[in-house]
Amino acid sequence: MKKFTYSQARQQLSTVLDTARKEEVVITRRGGDSFRLSYKKAAKSPFDVPGVKTGVSTQDILNAVRESREK
């Protein structure tokens, strides 16, 4: 755990954020209040999947959609 004063954290924000990626960071204000800063990974979308090579043309897909709508 790395500790910074509020003034240090403000002046070295980039360093504080880089440190928070690896370990917990505590920032303390002059009045004694302490704040814990931790890294949160961004959630990936469930729709973020790799594409699939099918060899199907756009026209084949459009024909399949038209055919399914006719039924």
N, CA, C and O atoms as CSV, one atom per row, in Angstrom:
chain,resi,resn,atom,element,x,y,z
A,1,MET,N,N,0.845,-1.170,0.000
A,1,MET,CA,C,0.000,0.000,0.000
A,1,MET,C,C,0.896,1.239,0.000
A,1,MET,O,O,1.824,1.352,0.800
A,2,LYS,N,N,0.599,2.161,-0.909
A,2,LYS,CA,C,1.376,3.396,-1.042
A,2,LYS,C,C,0.523,4.548,-0.526
A,2,LYS,O,O,-0.671,4.617,-0.818
A,3,LYS,N,N,1.133,5.455,0.243
A,3,LYS,CA,C,0.408,6.588,0.815
A,3,LYS,C,C,0.903,7.894,0.210
A,3,LYS,O,O,2.103,8.093,0.020
A,4,PHE,N,N,-0.050,8.787,-0.090
A,4,PHE,CA,C,0.249,10.112,-0.612
A,4,PHE,C,C,-0.549,11.134,0.187
A,4,PHE,O,O,-1.651,10.843,0.651
A,5,THR,N,N,0.007,12.323,0.345
A,5,THR,CA,C,-0.802,13.415,0.871
A,5,THR,C,C,-1.634,13.942,-0.291
A,5,THR,O,O,-1.365,13.634,-1.453
A,6,TYR,N,N,-2.639,14.732,0.034
A,6,TYR,CA,C,-3.490,15.305,-1.004
A,6,TYR,C,C,-2.660,16.142,-1.981
A,6,TYR,O,O,-2.838,16.047,-3.196
A,7,SER,N,N,-1.758,16.956,-1.444
A,7,SER,CA,C,-0.927,17.817,-2.291
A,7,SER,C,C,-0.034,16.997,-3.217
A,7,SER,O,O,0.107,17.321,-4.396
A,8,GLN,N,N,0.571,15.932,-2.681
A,8,GLN,CA,C,1.415,15.068,-3.516
A,8,GLN,C,C,0.589,14.419,-4.616
A,8,GLN,O,O,1.012,14.367,-5.771
A,9,ALA,N,N,-0.584,13.926,-4.255
A,9,ALA,CA,C,-1.445,13.252,-5.230
A,9,ALA,C,C,-1.868,14.209,-6.335
A,9,ALA,O,O,-1.922,13.828,-7.504
A,10,ARG,N,N,-2.166,15.438,-5.973
A,10,ARG,CA,C,-2.581,16.432,-6.950
A,10,ARG,C,C,-1.442,16.770,-7.911
A,10,ARG,O,O,-1.657,16.917,-9.114
A,11,GLN,N,N,-0.245,16.891,-7.376
A,11,GLN,CA,C,0.907,17.258,-8.203
A,11,GLN,C,C,1.408,16.096,-9.056
A,11,GLN,O,O,1.975,16.309,-10.128
A,12,GLN,N,N,1.204,14.886,-8.588
A,12,GLN,CA,C,1.728,13.699,-9.279
A,12,GLN,C,C,0.604,12.734,-9.645
A,12,GLN,O,O,0.742,11.523,-9.474
A,13,LEU,N,N,-0.493,13.260,-10.141
A,13,LEU,CA,C,-1.669,12.426,-10.407
A,13,LEU,C,C,-1.353,11.245,-11.318
A,13,LEU,O,O,-1.828,10.137,-11.071
A,14,SER,N,N,-0.567,11.460,-12.360
A,14,SER,CA,C,-0.227,10.377,-13.273
A,14,SER,C,C,0.496,9.240,-12.537
A,14,SER,O,O,0.205,8.064,-12.756
A,15,THR,N,N,1.431,9.603,-11.675
A,15,THR,CA,C,2.170,8.602,-10.899
A,15,THR,C,C,1.239,7.864,-9.946
A,15,THR,O,O,1.340,6.648,-9.787
A,16,VAL,N,N,0.332,8.602,-9.316
A,16,VAL,CA,C,-0.620,7.991,-8.377
A,16,VAL,C,C,-1.492,6.971,-9.108
A,16,VAL,O,O,-1.717,5.869,-8.606
A,17,LEU,N,N,-1.978,7.336,-10.285
A,17,LEU,CA,C,-2.840,6.420,-11.048
A,17,LEU,C,C,-2.069,5.197,-11.529
A,17,LEU,O,O,-2.597,4.085,-11.505
A,18,ASP,N,N,-0.826,5.388,-11.966
A,18,ASP,CA,C,-0.001,4.238,-12.380
A,18,ASP,C,C,0.255,3.311,-11.199
A,18,ASP,O,O,0.236,2.089,-11.349
A,19,THR,N,N,0.494,3.886,-10.032
A,19,THR,CA,C,0.725,3.081,-8.827
A,19,THR,C,C,-0.537,2.311,-8.459
A,19,THR,O,O,-0.461,1.155,-8.044
A,20,ALA,N,N,-1.705,2.950,-8.611
A,20,ALA,CA,C,-2.980,2.310,-8.267
A,20,ALA,C,C,-3.270,1.099,-9.149
A,20,ALA,O,O,-4.038,0.223,-8.751
A,21,ARG,N,N,-2.673,1.031,-10.335
A,21,ARG,CA,C,-2.841,-0.156,-11.187
A,21,ARG,C,C,-2.206,-1.384,-10.548
A,21,ARG,O,O,-2.658,-2.506,-10.772
A,22,LYS,N,N,-1.153,-1.173,-9.748
A,22,LYS,CA,C,-0.380,-2.280,-9.193
A,22,LYS,C,C,-0.698,-2.564,-7.729
A,22,LYS,O,O,-0.630,-3.711,-7.287
A,23,GLU,N,N,-1.048,-1.511,-6.973
A,23,GLU,CA,C,-1.296,-1.690,-5.551
A,23,GLU,C,C,-2.286,-0.640,-5.067
A,23,GLU,O,O,-2.574,0.331,-5.768
A,24,GLU,N,N,-2.791,-0.843,-3.884
A,24,GLU,CA,C,-3.736,0.093,-3.299
A,24,GLU,C,C,-3.019,1.400,-2.942
A,24,GLU,O,O,-1.872,1.395,-2.496
A,25,VAL,N,N,-3.719,2.510,-3.147
A,25,VAL,CA,C,-3.174,3.829,-2.843
A,25,VAL,C,C,-4.097,4.501,-1.834
A,25,VAL,O,O,-5.320,4.440,-1.965
A,26,VAL,N,N,-3.502,5.148,-0.820
A,26,VAL,CA,C,-4.268,5.904,0.166
A,26,VAL,C,C,-3.840,7.360,0.070
A,26,VAL,O,O,-2.651,7.677,0.110
A,27,ILE,N,N,-4.835,8.245,-0.058
A,27,ILE,CA,C,-4.587,9.677,-0.120
A,27,ILE,C,C,-5.165,10.291,1.149
A,27,ILE,O,O,-6.334,10.082,1.473
A,28,THR,N,N,-4.340,11.046,1.863
A,28,THR,CA,C,-4.751,11.635,3.137
A,28,THR,C,C,-4.805,13.150,3.023
A,28,THR,O,O,-3.871,13.788,2.537
A,29,ARG,N,N,-5.913,13.712,3.480
A,29,ARG,CA,C,-6.070,15.171,3.479
A,29,ARG,C,C,-5.558,15.744,4.792
A,29,ARG,O,O,-5.337,15.011,5.756
A,30,ARG,N,N,-5.376,17.033,4.822
A,30,ARG,CA,C,-4.827,17.720,5.988
A,30,ARG,C,C,-5.674,17.474,7.243
A,30,ARG,O,O,-5.122,17.340,8.335
A,31,GLY,N,N,-6.983,17.415,7.106
A,31,GLY,CA,C,-7.873,17.214,8.252
A,31,GLY,C,C,-7.866,15.792,8.788
A,31,GLY,O,O,-8.502,15.514,9.805
A,32,GLY,N,N,-7.159,14.887,8.122
A,32,GLY,CA,C,-7.078,13.506,8.580
A,32,GLY,C,C,-7.947,12.529,7.800
A,32,GLY,O,O,-7.856,11.318,7.999
A,33,ASP,N,N,-8.785,13.048,6.919
A,33,ASP,CA,C,-9.611,12.154,6.094
A,33,ASP,C,C,-8.723,11.362,5.148
A,33,ASP,O,O,-7.797,11.905,4.545
A,34,SER,N,N,-9.015,10.074,5.025
A,34,SER,CA,C,-8.246,9.206,4.126
A,34,SER,C,C,-9.166,8.621,3.068
A,34,SER,O,O,-10.327,8.306,3.330
A,35,PHE,N,N,-8.629,8.485,1.883
A,35,PHE,CA,C,-9.378,7.921,0.765
A,35,PHE,C,C,-8.553,6.820,0.126
A,35,PHE,O,O,-7.350,6.979,-0.081
A,36,ARG,N,N,-9.189,5.717,-0.183
A,36,ARG,CA,C,-8.511,4.584,-0.803
A,36,ARG,C,C,-8.795,4.612,-2.303
A,36,ARG,O,O,-9.938,4.772,-2.731
A,37,LEU,N,N,-7.745,4.455,-3.083
A,37,LEU,CA,C,-7.859,4.461,-4.535
A,37,LEU,C,C,-7.407,3.102,-5.048
A,37,LEU,O,O,-6.308,2.647,-4.734
A,38,SER,N,N,-8.255,2.461,-5.833
A,38,SER,CA,C,-7.886,1.167,-6.405
A,38,SER,C,C,-8.265,1.142,-7.877
A,38,SER,O,O,-9.134,1.892,-8.321
A,39,TYR,N,N,-7.611,0.284,-8.616
A,39,TYR,CA,C,-7.798,0.166,-10.057
A,39,TYR,C,C,-9.001,-0.720,-10.357
A,39,TYR,O,O,-9.173,-1.777,-9.749
A,40,LYS,N,N,-9.822,-0.284,-11.289
A,40,LYS,CA,C,-10.977,-1.070,-11.710
A,40,LYS,C,C,-10.855,-1.320,-13.202
A,40,LYS,O,O,-10.823,-0.380,-13.997
A,41,LYS,N,N,-10.787,-2.579,-13.577
A,41,LYS,CA,C,-10.695,-2.917,-14.997
A,41,LYS,C,C,-12.018,-2.606,-15.689
A,41,LYS,O,O,-13.094,-2.795,-15.122
A,42,ALA,N,N,-11.913,-2.131,-16.909
A,42,ALA,CA,C,-13.107,-1.841,-17.697
A,42,ALA,C,C,-13.756,-3.154,-18.125
A,42,ALA,O,O,-13.083,-4.082,-18.573
A,43,ALA,N,N,-15.054,-3.207,-17.978
A,43,ALA,CA,C,-15.787,-4.411,-18.380
A,43,ALA,C,C,-15.853,-4.480,-19.905
A,43,ALA,O,O,-16.056,-3.467,-20.575
A,44,LYS,N,N,-15.682,-5.659,-20.429
A,44,LYS,CA,C,-15.790,-5.846,-21.880
A,44,LYS,C,C,-17.246,-6.139,-22.231
A,44,LYS,O,O,-17.988,-6.728,-21.446
A,45,SER,N,N,-17.620,-5.725,-23.392
A,45,SER,CA,C,-18.966,-5.982,-23.875
A,45,SER,C,C,-19.094,-7.460,-24.256
A,45,SER,O,O,-18.173,-8.028,-24.843
A,46,PRO,N,N,-20.228,-8.085,-23.928
A,46,PRO,CA,C,-20.430,-9.477,-24.343
A,46,PRO,C,C,-20.547,-9.608,-25.863
A,46,PRO,O,O,-20.438,-10.709,-26.403
A,47,PHE,N,N,-20.768,-8.483,-26.554
A,47,PHE,CA,C,-20.869,-8.496,-28.012
A,47,PHE,C,C,-19.516,-8.285,-28.692
A,47,PHE,O,O,-19.427,-8.301,-29.919
A,48,ASP,N,N,-18.472,-8.089,-27.902
A,48,ASP,CA,C,-17.140,-7.882,-28.445
A,48,ASP,C,C,-16.495,-9.252,-28.692
A,48,ASP,O,O,-15.694,-9.741,-27.895
A,49,VAL,N,N,-16.873,-9.845,-29.820
A,49,VAL,CA,C,-16.379,-11.177,-30.174
A,49,VAL,C,C,-15.691,-11.116,-31.536
A,49,VAL,O,O,-16.028,-10.269,-32.364
A,50,PRO,N,N,-14.750,-11.990,-31.767
A,50,PRO,CA,C,-14.087,-11.986,-33.068
A,50,PRO,C,C,-15.043,-12.435,-34.174
A,50,PRO,O,O,-15.954,-13.228,-33.939
A,51,GLY,N,N,-14.825,-11.924,-35.359
A,51,GLY,CA,C,-15.662,-12.297,-36.495
A,51,GLY,C,C,-15.400,-13.732,-36.953
A,51,GLY,O,O,-14.382,-14.334,-36.613
A,52,VAL,N,N,-16.341,-14.262,-37.731
A,52,VAL,CA,C,-16.231,-15.621,-38.243
A,52,VAL,C,C,-16.201,-15.561,-39.765
A,52,VAL,O,O,-17.067,-14.939,-40.379
A,53,LYS,N,N,-15.216,-16.201,-40.374
A,53,LYS,CA,C,-15.121,-16.258,-41.833
A,53,LYS,C,C,-16.031,-17.388,-42.325
A,53,LYS,O,O,-15.817,-18.556,-42.002
A,54,THR,N,N,-17.046,-17.022,-43.110
A,54,THR,CA,C,-17.985,-18.038,-43.578
A,54,THR,C,C,-17.940,-18.242,-45.092
A,54,THR,O,O,-18.360,-19.283,-45.596
A,55,GLY,N,N,-17.437,-17.260,-45.802
A,55,GLY,CA,C,-17.442,-17.380,-47.249
A,55,GLY,C,C,-18.800,-17.045,-47.847
A,55,GLY,O,O,-19.007,-17.225,-49.047
A,56,VAL,N,N,-19.730,-16.561,-47.025
A,56,VAL,CA,C,-21.066,-16.198,-47.481
A,56,VAL,C,C,-21.041,-14.741,-47.923
A,56,VAL,O,O,-20.470,-13.886,-47.246
A,57,SER,N,N,-21.656,-14.470,-49.049
A,57,SER,CA,C,-21.673,-13.099,-49.553
A,57,SER,C,C,-22.841,-12.323,-48.944
A,57,SER,O,O,-23.752,-12.901,-48.351
A,58,THR,N,N,-22.791,-11.022,-49.105
A,58,THR,CA,C,-23.875,-10.168,-48.624
A,58,THR,C,C,-25.180,-10.530,-49.324
A,58,THR,O,O,-26.244,-10.536,-48.705
A,59,GLN,N,N,-25.091,-10.826,-50.598
A,59,GLN,CA,C,-26.289,-11.198,-51.358
A,59,GLN,C,C,-26.892,-12.489,-50.818
A,59,GLN,O,O,-28.115,-12.608,-50.746
A,60,ASP,N,N,-26.063,-13.455,-50.438
A,60,ASP,CA,C,-26.567,-14.706,-49.851
A,60,ASP,C,C,-27.336,-14.421,-48.564
A,60,ASP,O,O,-28.380,-15.024,-48.316
A,61,ILE,N,N,-26.824,-13.508,-47.749
A,61,ILE,CA,C,-27.487,-13.177,-46.486
A,61,ILE,C,C,-28.819,-12.485,-46.757
A,61,ILE,O,O,-29.832,-12.815,-46.139
A,62,LEU,N,N,-28.816,-11.526,-47.681
A,62,LEU,CA,C,-30.061,-10.834,-48.024
A,62,LEU,C,C,-31.104,-11.798,-48.578
A,62,LEU,O,O,-32.284,-11.691,-48.246
A,63,ASN,N,N,-30.682,-12.729,-49.412
A,63,ASN,CA,C,-31.614,-13.735,-49.948
A,63,ASN,C,C,-32.183,-14.591,-48.825
A,63,ASN,O,O,-33.375,-14.899,-48.832
A,64,ALA,N,N,-31.352,-14.980,-47.859
A,64,ALA,CA,C,-31.817,-15.797,-46.746
A,64,ALA,C,C,-32.824,-15.029,-45.886
A,64,ALA,O,O,-33.806,-15.604,-45.416
A,65,VAL,N,N,-32.581,-13.735,-45.680
A,65,VAL,CA,C,-33.513,-12.917,-44.892
A,65,VAL,C,C,-34.836,-12.774,-45.628
A,65,VAL,O,O,-35.900,-12.925,-45.026
A,66,ARG,N,N,-34.782,-12.484,-46.932
A,66,ARG,CA,C,-36.022,-12.360,-47.719
A,66,ARG,C,C,-36.815,-13.667,-47.694
A,66,ARG,O,O,-38.035,-13.669,-47.530
A,67,GLU,N,N,-36.105,-14.761,-47.859
A,67,GLU,CA,C,-36.766,-16.070,-47.875
A,67,GLU,C,C,-37.433,-16.360,-46.533
A,67,GLU,O,O,-38.544,-16.889,-46.501
A,68,SER,N,N,-36.770,-16.020,-45.421
A,68,SER,CA,C,-37.354,-16.294,-44.109
A,68,SER,C,C,-38.555,-15.405,-43.839
A,68,SER,O,O,-39.459,-15.803,-43.104
A,69,ARG,N,N,-38.588,-14.198,-44.421
A,69,ARG,CA,C,-39.716,-13.299,-44.214
A,69,ARG,C,C,-40.930,-13.684,-45.067
A,69,ARG,O,O,-42.064,-13.343,-44.731
A,70,GLU,N,N,-40.689,-14.378,-46.145
A,70,GLU,CA,C,-41.790,-14.798,-47.011
A,70,GLU,C,C,-42.605,-15.935,-46.394
A,70,GLU,O,O,-43.773,-16.124,-46.732
A,71,LYS,N,N,-42.002,-16.659,-45.524
A,71,LYS,CA,C,-42.689,-17.840,-44.937
A,71,LYS,C,C,-43.675,-17.453,-43.880
A,71,LYS,O,O,-44.327,-18.320,-43.297
